[in-house]
Amino acid sequence: MHWIKQRFSRLTGQISENKAREFLENNGLRFIQSNYHCRTGEIDLVMQDEQEWVFVEVKFRSRSDYGTAADFFHASKRKKFTHAVKHFMHFHRLNPAMVAHRIDLVAIDGDQIQWFKSI
C-alpha cells in the first residue's frame, strides 16, 4: 500500500510541475531543465527570463486544511534549495556573482496558481 501512495505522490508532483512549467512559459520564461538532482537537494524547474536564470520550486496542495502550498516552502526547504542552486551553478560553470539569477516559487492550491518571484 505504501508504494501506491509514493507513486501517486510522484505523479501528482509531475502533473504540478507540468502545470507550473506551462504557466511560466505562457508568462515569457524559457524552459531549460526539470528535476535537477544533486546530493544537497532538487530543483523542480530551471528556466530563463531573458538573461536571468530562474530556479523554481513547485509546491502543490489539494486542500489548505493544514496550510497553503506556499507555507510548505519553509526555511529548511529554502536552505536545501539554495544549496542545490549553488551546486547547479557550479556544475554548469555559472559564476553567481556574474550571472543574474533568482529563486521563484510556484504555489498551486487546487486549481489556483500563484507565482512568487525572487523569494
N, C-alpha and C positions, 0 to 999 in steps of 0.2 A: 504494500500500500504506500510505503514511503517513496518508492521510485515513481509512482504515479503523480504524487504531489510535486516532486522535483521536476518531472517532465513538464507538467502543467505550468509550473513557475517559470521554467526556461522558455516555454512557448509564449507565455504572457509577456515576458521580458522582450523577446524578439519582436512581437507584434507592437509593443510600445516603442521600441527603438525605431521600427519602420515608420510608425506614425510621426515620431519626432523628426526623423530624417526628412520625410516628405514635407512636414511643416516648415522646417528650416530651409529646405531647398526652395519652397514656394515664397520664402521671405528673402531670397537672394544669396543664400550661402551655397558654397560648392562642397560636395561630399568628397572626402579624402579616404577615410578608412573607418571601419567599425570594429568594436570588440578588441581593442589593443590590450593585450595581457602582458604583465611583467610580474616579477617577484613582489613588487610593492603594491600592486593593485591593478585596476582595469579602467580603461576609458571607453565609454559606450560609443561615442561618435567623435571623429576628428573631422572638422570642417574648415573651410576658409571663407572669411568675409573680406573680400577684396584681397589685400595683402596680409591681413591679420589671421593668424591661426586661432581656431576656436576649438576648445576641448569641452565636450558636452557630457554631462551626467544626465541620464534619463531616469526619472522616478515615476512609478505608477501606483495608484491606489484606486481600487474599485469602489471603496467606501471610505468615508472620513470619520468613522466612529472613533478611531484612535489617532487621528491627526491627518493632515493633508500630505500629499506626495512631497511637497517642498519641506515639510517638517522632518522628513526622513533623510535629508542631506545634512546631517548634523556634523559637529566639529570633528569627530574622529573619522568620519567618512570623507570629509573635505581634506583632512590631512593625508589620508591614503591616496586620494585622488590627485592631490598636488604632487605627491611623490611619483605617481605614475606619469604625470605630465612631464616632470623633470627627466624621468627615465626616457620617455618618448623623444623629447627634445635632444637629449644627449645621444641617443641611439641614431637619430636622423641628422646629427651634427648641426642642430639649430641652437645658436647661442641665445639664451633667454634675455640677455642684456641687449642684444642687437635685433632680435626678431619680435615683432609685435605679436602678442598672444593674450588670450583671456580664457577664463573658465566660465561657462554658461551652464545653467540648469534648465532642463525642460521637465516641468512637473505636469503629469497627466492625472487628473482626478475624474474618473469615469470617462466622459466624452469631452471634458474641458481641458484645454492645453494652455499652460502659462509658460512664458519664456522669460527667464531671469538672466540678464546679461551681466557679465563681469562681477560675478558674486564673490 
